[in-house]
Amino acid sequence: MGSAAELAAAALVMLGFPALMLAALVPSVPAFAALAAVTYLADHYLHRKGSYLINRLSKVRAGLSIRFLIRQLLLVLLLARMSLSDDLIFYGAVACFIAFYGLQAPHGALVTLIRNRRRMPVATRNIDLKSRIRIPDAPPRRLLHRSAEKMLHLDLFAVAGVLVAAQADSAWFGFFGIGLTIVLGTGYVAVLLPFVRGRKTPPKADVVLAAVDDWLAAYRPETVLYFSGSRDSVYQVNMWLETMEQLDTRPLIILRERAILNNLAPTTVPVICVPGGVHLMNLDLSTVRVALYAANVGKNIHLLRVPTMKHVFIGHGDSDKLASVNPYSKVYDEVWTAGRAGRDRYAIADVGVRDDDIVEVGRPQLAPIQTWQGVPGDRIPTVLYAPTWEGWDGNPGNTSIVLAGENIVTRLVTADPPVRVLYKPHPFTGTVSKDAKAAHQRIAALVEKSAAERAADPRFTADSDAMAAAKAELTRIEARLAELAGAGGTKGDEAVATRDGIVDVHRHEEIARLRAEWNTAYWRSFPSYEHRVITGAQPRLYDCFNVSDAMVSDISSVVSDFIASGKPYAVTDSGELGAEEFKRQNTAVRAAVILANDAAGLGGLLDAVRDPSADPLADARTELKRYLLGPDEPKSIDQFNAAVGDLALKAEARNVGQESRLGAANADPAESAELTNALPGQRAASAGDTDGVSAG
């Protein structure tokens, strides 16, 4: 619904126009001028805030252009009510507003044309296209940013001039304002014209694609990470960026949506965003031997159809959710899992994935997670509550936040001896269920209230000097990060970002170092006993793992990842299956404290944290860690690289064998015809045919 200020501004806009009509009918120039100013300012405020209510106004046929046109018509009504309908100023105002409205069409067409022509068929990062093709600078941002609003507001001069003329009974002011509005509007259109032709426009699609193919031929990528999804799913590809940077082979990332590219985390790996399926299928990826897929989506078919590379599903997490055994997975040559548990899940699910096609590679992303060494003597234990979100299907077993969340947090904040609570909910929490959103808000309020009470408790004391020093360090780091972001950010539009979006490796490394320093300073900037609600990208979930001594969560990849730490954990049986059935259905909870929705079993978790020597589940966690995530040695990244190398050899062997068969077929026309008929995908690809696949 927007903020209270936005609601007030929207009310002023909607009520201001009927009031304007009354002022015109009275007629009263001062009242009309005051009310017009209110509608202008309220409208501008809503646009500057990017308010959701602006979109709602358009839906009820009160869009931006209509609001300006109505205000202009009401001004004409005011002139008529003042008996000025036979004066030149009346005809001048009518002619001005008609001409000004006529300028909207070429202005809007030019803005749209400029944006469309500067939208690249292939957008890239970390790829040198600048030396291969000419990509001109973007038009000045002031020309295109909120261009419709800027154009419409040029009527201010005419409106103000006509109002002064009506009040002062002098047409000179009116015609001056009218002339200024028409001249500025015409000038705005004229300034846009050069950007739709000649050297101010980027090359055509075929030239850009040829340049990308030229780069591909020089770079010769060997391993591709392919991803398609919504903007909210960008975390699924971001989690693999560091792994791609550590590959022994030449990596490449292929994305299908611009929204993903625009939200991709910084990386040194070359990135190509190809929205069009036909453009993707025409790229020269002949050197790629292994394609990695982080999600099961329909657009995967555009690359899956290429037979010269081997295709692998690597996923974006390891859990007992149904998504981890999606039947779609059988389209890949191999499915890579973290440990033995993933292999067994597919065997139990019986969805068509053969055991021979499953490879255990560990989880390279888990390297930053530190192994537990017990609670340091200088602080109280920290318990992380990291529930997952409610999901799309409304299953009450998806998340603990609705039925158990408040019980869990209440027991933790009132625990004796005391513990510190970190509450970090899934970023999607509350996006589907109003109950989940309300529960999250209550839990956050409970944590913040408990933090305030603890701050006033004389039993807890903080090192103010150390905290002040940490806050100063945070300020310094954030200032430097902002400076680096400004220095490294690409200014302009997609075309300019493609031209200039090559990462500075030294800057990239400095940012990584500063983020690590920021994380250390962040945890030192407040007392080690202070309860906290943690949302947003920073600190990361793994950073929360490392400062926690135990965790409470739900069935999700969060649990599987936390197991890498070896720390005690609890999982909530929100669906009330019962402890034994819950464990039977969910591998990751075999070494967990199982909680009912009343959270009564939390005492067992806290006992294990306070006295690790008496922890009854310690050995079970060690065994489960190996089962879920594979052995500690060799390191997961080494296992991953070995799997990439082995599969690349299989792809190469297949391609050599195919060439041999085709060579033999060329000597035997009958066999050649048979092979040609057997390979429709290759024949279609060579002819540029899409083989019935939508360009998407």
N, C-alpha and C positions, 0 to 999 in steps of 0.2 A: 504493500500500500504506500510505501515511501515514508519519509520522516514527517514529523509534525510540521516543520517549516515547508516542506514540499506540498503537503496537503493544504496548508494555508495559502500558498501561492496559487495552487490549482483552483482553490475556491475563489480567490481574487480574480483570476482570469475568467472563470465561468460566470461570476456575478457581475464582473465589471462591464461586460457587454450589454446586458439588459439596462444597467445604470447609464451606460453611454447613450443608449437609445432614448432614455428618458431625458437626458441632458440635451440631446438633439431636438426632441419634441418641445421642450419647454419654451424657447431654446435658451441655453446658457453657455457662452463660450468658456468662461473660467471653469465651470463644472466639467464641461466636456474635456478641456485640456488636462485637468487634474485626473479625471478617470482614465483618459487615454494614457497618461504617464504611468498610472498604476498597472494597467494591462500590459504595457510595454515592459516594465520592470519585472513584473511577476513572470511573464513569459520568458524573458531573458534568464531569470534565475533558474527556472525549471530546465531550460536547455543547458545552462552552464553546469548544473548538477547531473545532467544526463538522466533525469528522472524517468522512472518507469511510467509515471502519470502522463508524460508527453505522448507515449505510445497509446495509452488508453484514450486520450482526447482524440487522436486520429481515428480510433475505432468507432467513435460516436459521431463521426463526420464533423469534427471540430479541429481539423488538422491545421498545421502552421499557415499554409497559404490561405485557407478559408478565414482564419482569425484576422489576418492582415486585410483581406478583401472586405470583410464585414466592417472593420473599423473605418476603412476608406469610404464605404457606402454610407455609413452613419455620418461621416463628415459632410458628404454631399447632401444628406437629409438636413443636417444642421444649417447649411447655406440656404437651402430651399425654405426652411422655416423662418429664416431671417430675412426673407423676401429678396434674396440675392440671386434668384434663379434667372434673372434677365441680365445680370452683370457679367462682364468678361471673366471675372475670377471664378464664377461658377462653371462656365464652359472650359476654362483653363484647367480647373481641378478634375472635371470629368475626363477631358482629353488626356491629362497626365496619368490618371490612374488606369485608363484603358491601355495607353502606350506602355506604362510600367508593367502592367500585367502581361502584355505581349512580350516583354523582354524576358519573362521567366522561362519561356519555352526554349529559346536558344541558349540561355544560361544553363538551364538544367541539362540540356542535351550535350553541351560542351563539357560540363563537369563529368557526366556519365561516360562520355567518349574518352576523355583523358584517363579516367580511372581504368576503364576497360583496356585501353591500349597499353597502359603501363602494368597491367597484370600479366605476369610472365607465364608462358605455358609450362615452364619448369623453373621453380625457385630453388636456390641453392644456398648452402653455407660451406665455408672452407673449401671452395672450389674456385680456381682461377679462371673466370670467364672474362675478366677485364682485359686480358691480353689477347683474347680471341675475338671478341665482338665489342662494338661500341654501345654502351648503355648510358644515355644522357642523365644529367641530374634531374631530380623530381621538380615539378613546379613548386614555388614557394608555398610553404604550408598555409600561410595566411589566405591563399587563394582558394584552397579546396577544403580546409577544415571548417565544418559547419557553414558551408558555402550558401545553402539556401537561406539560412537565417540571416547571414550577412547581406545577401542581396535584398531580401525583403525589408530589412531595417533601413535601407536607403530611402524608403518613403518618409522617414522622419522629417527630412528637410521640407518636403512638400506639405506634409500635415502641419508642421509647425508654422510654415510660411502662410498657409491659407488661414489658420486660426488667428494669427497676428493681423492678417489683412482684414478678416471679418470683424475683429475687435476694434482695430484702429481705423477702419473704413479707408484703407489705403491698399490698392491692389498691387502696389510695387513689391511689398514683402511677399505676397503670395506667388507672384510670377518668378521672383528670385528663387524661392524654395522649390517651385515646380521645375525650373530650369536646372537647378543643382541636382535634383533627383534623377531627371532624365539623362543628364550628362554623365553622372556617376554610374548609373545603371548601364548605359551604353558603353562607357569606358571599361566596366567590369567584364562585359562580354568580349570587348575587343582585346583585352589583356589575355584572355583565355585562348584566343584563336591560334597563336603560334604553337601551342603545346599539343595540337592535334595533327601536326604535319611536319615533314622535313626532319631535320636533325634533332629535334626535341622529343621525338618518339623513339621507343626502343625498337630493335629489329623485329621482324615478323617471326612467327612460331617456327617455321622451317629453319631459319638462320640460327635461332637459339638452340634448337634441338641438335643441329649439326655441330654447334660449338660444344654442347654437352657431350656428344658422342666423341668429338675430338679429344676432350679431356679424359673421357673414359678409356680411350685407346692408349693414351699416354700413362694414365694411372694404373690401369689393369687391376681393378678390384677383384678380390678373391672370395671375400665373405661379406654377405649382405644381411643387415638387420632390417626387416620389412615390417612396417606398422601402418595400420589404418584404425581410426576411431574418432570419438568425439573429443572436444577440448578437455572435458573432465577426465578423460582416460589417459592424458599425457604422461601421468606417473608410471604407466605401464611400460612405456618406452624409455623414460628417464632412468629407470632403475637399471637398465642395461648399458647405459652410455659408458660408464667406467670400465665395464668388462670389454666392450668393443675397443676401447683405447688400449687395452692390454693384450689384444690378440697378436699372435705371431704372424698372421697373414694380413694382407692389406684389406682394411675394413671399409665399408660403405653403409650408410643408412638411407633407406628409401622410405619416404612418408607419402601419404596419399591426400592429406588434408592440410590446407594452409593454417587452420587453427592450431593444429599440432605443431607445425613448424614455428609459429609465432610464440608458442609457449614451451618450446623445447629448452631444456637446461643447457648451459654452455658446454661445449664439447670440442675436442680437436679433430674428431672424425668427420670426414666429408659427408655432407647431407644433401640429398636431392629430394625435393617435394614435387611429385608428379600427380596432379589431380585427375588428369585424363587417362583413362584406361588404354586408349589407342596410343597415346604418346608413350606410356610406359612400355607397351609391348613392342614399340619401335626403337627403344633404346638399345644400344649395343652392350649387352651384358654377357657377351660370349666368354669372358675370362672368369666370371663368377662360378665357383664350384659348390659353395654352400650358402643356402638362404635360411635365415633364422626368423621365426615368426613368434611374436610375443602375445598375440591374441588370435582367437578364432573368429574371423569376420569374413563377410561375403567377398570383399575386394581382394582377398588373398588369391582368388582364382586367377587374377591377372598375371601373377608371377608363378603360381603353381603349375601353370600350363607349360612352362619352359623345361624341356627335358634334359638340358645340358648341365643343370645344377641339381644337387640333392637338397631336399626341403626338410626342415626340422622344426618341430614345435617345441619352443622353450618356455612358453607361458610367462606369467608375470606374478608368480607366487606359488607356494606349495602348501596345500591344505586339503582337508577331507571334504570340501564342498563339491557339489555335483559338477561344477565347472571344471574341476581338475580331471575329470574323466569324460569330457565331452566326446560324443561319437564322431564329431567332425575330425578329431585328431587322426583318424585312420587314413586321411588323405595324404599325410606326410610320409616321407621315406623313413624318418626316425622321430621318436619322441624322447626328449631328454628330461630326466627327472633328477631331483637332488640326491635321493638315496633309494634304498630298496623299497621303502614304503610306496613311492610313486609307482614302481613296477607292479607291486602287489595290488594297488588300487585298480589298475587297468585289468588285471587278471580277474579280480572279483567282479568288476563292473561288466566284463564281457561285452565290450562295445565294438569289437573288431580290430583293436590294436594288438598286433602280435608281440609276444614277449621278445622275440629276436630283434624287433625294431625299437626296443627301449634301451636307452643308454643312461647310466648313472654318472652325473658329472658334478655333483655337489651344487652349492649355491655361491658363486663368486661374490655376490653382493653382500654376503654376511661377514666378510673379512673385517669390517670396522667394529663388529660386536665383540666386546671384551669378555673374557671368562671371569666368572665370579671368584673373588678372593675373600668373601665374607664382609661383614659390616665393619668399616673402620671405627676405631674406638672413640673418635672425636665427634661422632654424629649419630643421630637416631636413624633407624632403618627407613628406607624410602620404598613405598609401594606404588607402582604405576597401574592405574586403571585405564585400559585402552580398549574400549568396546568397539566392535565393528558396527556397521550401519544396518538399517532395517531391511535392506534389499527391496526387490521389485515385487515379490510375490506375497508379502504380508505374513510370512511364516513366523509365528511367535518365537521359534527357536533360532532365528537369525541373529538377534541381538539381545543382550541382557539389559540394555539401557531402559527399556520401558517397564519391565516387570521387576527387575532386580537392582537396577542402577542406584537408586536412592538408598536401598538397604545396604548395598556394598559400601558406598561412600560413608554412610552414617556410622557403620561399624568400624570403618578405618579411622575416621577422624575422632572417634571416641575411644579408640583402643587404649589399653593400659597394660604395660608401658606404652608410651605414645609412639606413633609412626608419622612420617610425612607422606602426604598423598599428592601424586601428580595425576591429573585427569587430562588425557589426550584422546578425544573422540575421533572417529573416522570423519574425514572431511565431508562425506556425503550424508552425515547424520541429519535427519529431519527433512531431507529433500523430498521424500515420498510420504512419510507418515507424520501427521500433525501431533500424534501422541508421542512419537520419538523426539520431535522438536521440543515439545513442552517438557518432556522428561529431561532432555539435555539442559534446558534452561534452568530447571530446578536443581539439577546436580551441580551445575556451574555456580549457581547462587549459594548452594550449601558449602561448596569448597571455599568460596571467597569469604563467606561469613565465618567459617571455621578458622581461616587464615587470619582474619581480623581479630578474633578472640584470642588466638595463640600469640599474636603480636603484643597483646595487652597483658599476657600472662607472665608474671615475674619469674617463673621457672625457666623461661626461655630467654636467653640473652644472645645478642649478635655482636660481631666485631664490626663496628661502624666504620672504622678506618679502612679495613679490608674491603668492605662493600663499596665505599666511596671510591677507592682506587679501582675496583673492578668496573664500576659504572663509568669512570673516566676513561678506562681502557675501551669499554664498549663504544663510547662516543667517538674516540679516536679511530677505532676500526671501522665503524659505520661510515664515518666521514671519508675514510680512504676507499672503502668499497663503493660509495656513491661517486667518488672521483673517478675510480676505475670504470664504473658502469657508464659514466658520461663520456669518458675518453674512448671506450671501446664500443659504445652503442652506435649502430648505423642510423644516420639521419635520413629521412626521406621515406619513400614507399618501398613496395616489394622489389621493384626493379633495382633500386639503389642498394637495398639490403643484399640482393643477389650479387651485385657487382662488388660491394665492399665488405661483405660478410665473411672475412677470413680471420680466424681467431689469431690473436697474438699469444703465442705459447707461453712467453714469460709472464704476460699479464694473467693468463689463465692459471698458471702455477701460483702466482702471488695471491690471486683471489681464493684459491683452494687453501693456501696457508692461512690467510686472514680469516676465512670461515672457521677453520679449526681453532684459531685464537679467539674468535668471537664466541664460539661455543664454550670454551673454558671460562672466559670472562663472564658470560651470561650466568652460569651456574654459581659463580662467586659473587654476583651482584645482589643477591638476596640471601637471607639466612638458610642454612641447610635444613632447618626444621620447618620452613614455610610451605604450606600447601599451595599448589599452583594449578590453574587451568591453562593448558597449553594448546593453542590452536595455530593455524597457519603453517607455513613451510618450515620455519625455524623456531625452535630447535627441531631437528629431524627426529623421527621415531627411534632410530638407532641410538641417537644421542640420549634420549630418554631411557632406553634400555641400559646404557652404560652407567647412568647415575642412580639407577634403581637396584634394589636388592630382591625384589619380587614383583610379579605382575598378575593382575586379574584381567581376563579378556574373554572372548567368545571364540567359536570355531571360525578360524580364518587363518590366512598366511601369517598374521602377526604372531600367533602362538608358535607355529613352526619355526619362525625366525628367532623368537625369544629363546627357544630351546637351545640355540647355538651358544647362549651365554652360560648354560648349566645352572642357572638360578632357579629357585623354587617358583612355581606359578600355579594359578588356579584358573579353572574354566567353568563358566556358568552353564548349567543345564537348564536353559530358559524354557525349552520345550517340555521339561519335566518327564524325560524318558526314564529316569532312574539311573543311578551311578553305573551299574554294570552294563546296561544296554547302551548308555551314553559312551562308555569306553569301547564297547564292541563296535559301534558304528563309526567312531572317530579315533583314528590312530593317535593323533597328537595329544590326546588327553590321558593316555595310559600311565603317564608319570605325573599327572596333575592332581591337585586337590579339587575335587568336584564340588561345586556349590549349587545348592538349590536356590530358588528365587528369594528366599529369606536371608541368604548369605550367612547362615548360622555356622557353616564350616570354615569360616575365615580364620578361626583360632588356630587350626592346624597349619595353615600357611604361615601365620605370624610366628608360631613356635619354631618352625623350620628355619626361619630367617634369624631369629634371636639365638638359636643354638644349633648351628649346622652339624655338630657332631651327633645330634639326636634326630637328624632329618631322616625319616623312614623311606623317602622316595629318592634319595641322592643317587643310588646305584641304578634305579630304574630310569632316571633322567639321562644318565650317561649312556645307557644301552639304547634308549629311545633316540637320543641325539644321533648316534651312529646310524640307526635304522632310517631315520627321516632324512638326514642331511649328508650321509656318507661319512667316510673316515676323515680324520683331520689331516692325514698325510696319504698321498701327495696333496698339496694345496689345491683347493677347488679350481682356481684359475688355471693351474697346470693340467688338471683333469679336463677342463673345458677346452683348452687349447689342443690337447691330445685328441679329443673327440672331433674337433673341427678338422684337424689334420687327417685323421683316419677317414672321415667321410669325404674329404676332398679327394683322397686317393681313389675311393670307390667311384666318385663322379668322373674322375679322369679315366679310370679303367673302362667305365661304361662308354664314354665318348670315343675312346680309341677303338673299342670293339665295334661301335656303331659305324665309325669311319671305315673299318675293315669290311664290314658287311656291305656297306654302300659301294665300296670299291669293287667287291666281288659281284655285286648286282649290276654294276655298269658293264661288266663283261658278259653278263647273261641277261638279255632284254626281258625274259619272262620273270626272272627273279627280281629285276629292277621294278617292274610293274607291281609285283606283289608287295615289295617293301614300300613303294611309294603310297600304295593304297593303305598300308598299315600305319603310316605316319601323317595323318591329316593335319595334326597340330603344327608340325614343322613346315609342311607345304604351305599352309595358310599364313603362317608367320612370315615366311619368305616373300609371300605375295602381298603382304601388308593387310591381309584379311583379319578381322577381329574374331573369327571363329564363333560368331554368335554371342560374344561377350560385350556387354554394354560398356561404353566409354566411361560411364559413371561420373 
